[in-house]
């Protein structure tokens, strides 16, 4: 007798996150990081916006992923404004790190 094999049930990412506390926390951090980026987007020059991505949150530190040295230099000038905006929106951010992404060739 061959038992009928059922394919394993599939879960959506939201269902999987709901079943795992660590995955749920990670999902929440990604959402919060994206919300922070949206909150500061108007502070960034329009031409620079595509060069900046939301990065990881670690406690009171947030990381912005930037696609080049020139963009990072401009963002560094804006860090006091960015931090003030985030504090004004209720996020306790004591430091903002910049990570420069290097394009693969």
N, C-alpha and C positions, 0 to 999 in steps of 0.2 A: 504494500500500500504506500502510495506516495501522498504525503500530506500536501495540501494546497499551500503554496508559499504566498504570503501577502507581502507586498512591497512595504518597506518601513514607512510609517506616516511622516509626512513632511511638515515642518513648522515654519512659520514666517519668522523673520528676525525679531519682530515684536513679541511673538509667543515665546521664542527661545529666551529673550531677555527677561520676560516675566517669570520664567522657570529658573533662572539663575541670578542670584543676587549680585554676583560680581559682574556679569554681563549687563545687568540692568544699570549698575552704577557707571560702567563704561559708556553705555548708551546715553545716560544723563549728562556725563561730562562732555561728550561730543556735542550734544544739543546745546549745552551751556556755552561751550567755546564758540560755536557758530552764532549764537545769540550775541555774544560779546563782539564778535566781528561785525555783525549787523549794526550794533550800537555805535561803533566807532567809524563806520564806513564813510559817513559824511565829513569826517575830519581828514580823510585821505584825499589827495589830489585825484581827480577822476582818472587820469592816465596811469596812476599807480595802483589803483584798486585791483586790477587783474593779477598783479604781482604779489598780492598778500593773501595768505590762507590762514584759517584758524588752526592753531596747534594745540598741544596738550595743556591741560590744567594740572598743576601739582600744588595742592594746598592754596597758598595765596600768591603763587607765581603762575603766570600765563605765558605761553610761547606763541609767537607769530612766525609763520613760515614765509620767508621772503625769497623771491626768485632772482636775486642778484645783489651785488655789492652796492650799486648805485641806489637801488630801491631801499636797501637796508640803511644806507646813510641818511636818506630823507626821513625814513621812519624814526630813526634815532632822534632827529630834531623834534619830532612830534610826540615823543613818549610822554612828556609831562601833560600835554593836552589829552592824550589817550587815557592815561591813568586817571586824570581828573574826571573825564567822562564816565569811565567805568565806576569810579567811586560814587559819582552822582546818580548812577543807575542802581546803586545798592550792592555792587560786587566789591568785596574787599580784595583788592589787588595791590600787593606791596612791591611787586617787581614784574617787569615784562621783559622776557628774553626774546631775542631775534635769532632765528636759525636760517642761514642762507642755504637754499636748495640749489644744488649743482645739477644742471641738465646732463642727462646721459647722452653720450655721442654714439 
